[in-house]
Amino acid sequence: MLFLCRWPDGDVSLVSAANKLEVSLALDEVGDPSDVTITRFEGPLSITLCLTDTGELMLAPCDQGDFMYRVHRRAYPALAAVENAIDEERGSQERTPEDFQKVRLAVQQERGGDDDQR
């Protein structure tokens, strides 16, 4: 099973495990999982890694599609609601500075009010 794990700062981990106990054990290698929200994530998972010329692995650009969209919408519901409202209001028009401010505030909310800029 695949689990979507939302850390208090808004970061997300995807973990393949048999149950939530195994998820917690896997997350414990990264940090304290006691405040992580763990939910099952349905759907196919396909990740493609590219080998760079310098010998490093990076996520392939083709993996930015539907899967990332579904993770984004599931992991960040407040941000998704703001983006949906902006899209309904603007349609295909470009976003305004006010729209970007609304998105920034939603991101801050999703991160638990953390002001850091990543």
ABEGO torsion letter per residue (X at the ends): XBBBBBBAAGBBBBBBBABAAAAAAAAAAABBAAABBBBBBBEBBBBBBBBBAAGBBBBBAAAABAAAAAAAAAABAAAAAAAAAAAAAAEABBBBAAAAAAAAAAAAAAAGGBABBX
